[in-house]
Amino acid sequence: MATAVISQVQQGDHIVCVRKPYGWTEKLCRIILKRFGVETTFVDGSSPSDFIDAVRPETKLFILESPNTFTLELQDLGAIATFARSKNITTIIDNTYSTPIGQRCIELGIDIEVHSASKYLNGHSDVVAGVIISSADIISKIYRSEFMNLGAIIAPQDAWLILRGLRTLPIRMKQIGETTTQVVAYLENHPAVKNVLFAFSKSNPQLELAKKQMRWQGGLLSIYLNTDELAKIEAFCDSLKRFKMAVSWGGHESLIIPACAFYAQDYGGARTYPQNLVRLYIGLEEADSLIEDLKQGLSCIV
């Protein structure tokens, strides 16, 4: 993401970024680029007007992440891309959640698509790598400058591991989507869960947008537990046997991470998550096994 963003801006430029992006994207915009005279406005993004209203004469870039990978908000990619092109504003999206199979951002008009290949593309939690997808002209420009200078160049062994993962990507996506559907249905009816955040949930106010621009149901979702007591939240997380506690996702193993573990007391960034928000990643385990584990874990809440 840093390589892609830096390639599109210079001193005096302005960026409009979705309010709760991946944490290091936020830091890039809020802290690092600001030191070099590039300003960023963070917007909700659930309506295209959020981006449109934030545009200045010096705006050069929109940064999107749809769905957001903690609270699952979507942006209308087609509408935002159409407006951006009319104003000669470049659009970049982090499309890690959906993969290029699950959401075809370039076809929707987005200029640059970025992925953490560490997640679904690799699928085995043993690689750190990234992908930039764009036109030949944009990729050539990035390759000749930012890519070589910043040095985030993949090693041959890591490239081989990602190629291995790509061969099973469609079948892994299908299995994860089916299991996640069952887990979401269980959580939506549990008294210890106040709310489920998931793009394809029937209660999601952006459900129709999800159906319009996404082709599959990913395994990443969040829940608001029906408590604000840190001791109960910690007990729930610690009691789980089938979910490892980790911040990554996209591999074969199911994961959990509570929002309350993320921030120091003096955090002043653009992301503010309630302490009862917990993110789950559904891997390749059997749905019944994961649901049974969640059932015993949620008994700590009620």
N, C-alpha and C positions, 0 to 999 in steps of 0.2 A: 504493500500500500504506500509506503514511504517513497519508493522509487516512482510509482505511478503519479502520485500527487506532486512531488517535487518537479517532475518533468513538465508539468502544466502551468506552473506559476512562477512569478518573479516578484521582486520587491515592489510594493505598492499595489499588488493585486488583492482581491477579496474573494473568499471562499464562503459558500453556504453549505453547511454540513448538517445532516440529520442529528438530532440532539443526543441520542444515546448509541453512538457507534461502538465498535470494538475499542477497548480501552486505550490501546497504543495508537490508534487512529486519532482518538480524541487528544492524546498528549501531543502528537505530531502537530495538530492544528492549534491547540490552545496554548502550547508552551514553546515548542521548537520553532515553528514557522513564524510565530509572532516576533521572535528575536530578530528575524531577518526582514521585518517589514511587511509580512503577509498577514492580513487580518481574517478572522473566521467568525461568522455568525451561525450559531447553532439554533435550529428550528425543529418543531415537532415533526413535521413532514407527513402527517397523516392526510393532509389535503395538499394538492399541488400549489394552492395559493400561499402556503407557508413559505415555499421556496420563491415563488414569484414576488411576493411582497417584500422579501429580504434583499432583492437584487439592487445593486448600486451600479453606477457607471463603470466602476473598476472591477465588477464581479467577473471572474474568469472560470470558475469551477463550481460544480455541484458534487457533493459527496453523498452517496446513498448507501443504505444497508437495509435490504428488504428480503425477508423479515430481519428485524433486529434480533441479535442472538441471545438476548436475555429477557426482554419483555415482548418480543414478537410483533412489534408494530410493522406495518407495511407502508410502502409509498407507491403511488400510481406511476409506474415506470414509463409507460407510453406517453402519458400527459406531460410529465416533467421533461422527458427527453424532447418532445415536440417543441415545448416552449424554449428549452435551452438552445436548441439548434437555431431557432428563429432569432436568438440574441447572440449567437456565436459564443455560447458558454459550453465548455466541455463537461461531460457527465462521467463520473466514475462510480461504480457500484461494487461493494463487497458482496459477492454472490455465493459465499462459502456454504450457507445454509442449504441452498437448493441444488448446487452443482450445475454445470452447463447442461445437464440432461433435464434437471427439474425446473429450470427457469432460463429461458433463452433471451438474455438481456440485450445482446447485440441486435437481435431481430426486433426487439421492442424499441430500438433507437438509441440505446445507451452507447457511448463512445468507447469506454474502457471498462472491462470486467476483471475483477481481481478475486483470487481464491487463496485461502490457506490450504495448500495441498496436503498439509499435515492431517487434515480432517478426512472427509469422505473420499477424496480422490485417492489417497493412499490407503486408508481404511484399516490399518493395523497398528496405529499408534507407535510407529518406530521411525518416523521421518519428520524433520522440520524443513518445510519448503513452501514456496509460493508460486503463483501463476498469474501472469497478466495476459489478457486476451484483448486484441484490438485490431484495427486495420493495419495493413503492411506499412503504411506511411508512419503511423504513430509508433508502432513497435520498432521500426528501424531507427527512429529518432531516439527513443528510450534506450535502445541497445547501444548506440554509439556514445551515449553520454552517461545518464544516471545509472544504468544497469552496471556498466563496467566500473564506474567510479565508486559506487557504494559497495560493490563486492558481494552482493547476495546471490552468488552463483552456485548452482546445485552441483554436488559431487556425483560422479558416475554411479556409485553404489546406491545413492539415494534416488537417482533417476530410475535405476532398475527396479527399486522397490515400489516406486509409484506406478511404473508400467505394470508390475504385478497386480497392484491394487485396481488399476483401471479395468483389468480384464474381468473383474467380478463386480464392478460398480453397479450395473443395472440390477443384478439379482440381489445384491446387498440392500440397495435402496428399496426394492420391492418388499423384502422381508421386514426391514426396519419400519417401513410405513404401515404394514399390516399390524405389527406388534404394537406400535405406538397408538394406533386407533383403539385397540382394546384397552391399553393402559389409560388413555385419556377418558374413555367411557367410564372406567372404574373410578377414577379420581373425581370426575364431575359429580358423582353421586355419593361421595364420602363426606360425612359431617365434619371431619377434621380439616377439610380443604375448603377455603372460602371462595377461591376462584381458580380457574385453570386458564393459562395463557397459551394458546395454540392456534396457529393460522387457520386450521380447518375445523376448529371447534364450532359447533352450531351457535354458541353464544358470542362468538367473535363478531363485533360490528363490521369488520372488514372481510367477512367471509366471502362475499361475492367478488371482491377484488382478488382475494387469494385464488379462487377458482378461475378467474380470468387470466391471471398471468403466471400461475404456478402449476406445474404438471404432476407434483407428487407431494405426499405428506412426509416431512422430515421427522427425525427422531428427537428433536430438541423442543422442549416445552418448559414452562415454569408454572409454579403453583404459589398461591398465597395461602399459607397455613392459617388455620383459625385460632391463632394465638400470637401474642407479642412477647411472650416470655422466652428469653434467650435460652434458659435452661431446657425448656421443652423442645425448642428448635434443635438445640445441640443433641439432645437425647434421641430425637427422631433420626437425625443424620447418622449418629454413631451406631444406632441399632440395626441399620440396614446391612444385610449380608451379601446381597447380589449387586449392590451399587458401590463402586469405588468412589472415594471423594477426590475429585480432581477438576481442574478448570478446563481442560481440553474436551474434545468430543469427536465423533465421526469414526471411531474405531469399532471393534467388535464387542467391547465391554461397555456395560451400562455405567453411568456416572451420576454423581450428585454434587452440587456446590451451593451452599447458602449465601445469599447476598451479604449477610452480616459478617462474613469472613473477609470481605474485600477491602474495606476502607478503614484507614486510620481516622482518629477523631477529627483531625484537621483537614480532611479531604474537602477540596473546594472546586471540584470539576463540574462537568455538565451532566453527569449521571448521578441521580439520587434515587436509590432503591430502598424501599421499606425493609426492615430487618426480618420480616416474616416471609419474604420472597425467596423461594428456593428453585434452582434450575435443575432439571433432570435431563439426562440424555439416555435414550433407549437404544440399546445395542442389539446384538444378535441372539440373546438368550430367549428362552421360551416365554411367551406372554404370561402363562399361568404362574411360572416361577417368579417373575418380577412382581406380579400383582400380589401374590402371597407375601412376598417380602415387604411390599409397601403396606399391606394390611397390618402386619405385626408392628411395623415402624410407626404407623399413624396412631396406633393405640397409645403412644406416648403423649399424644396431643389431647385426646378425649378420654 
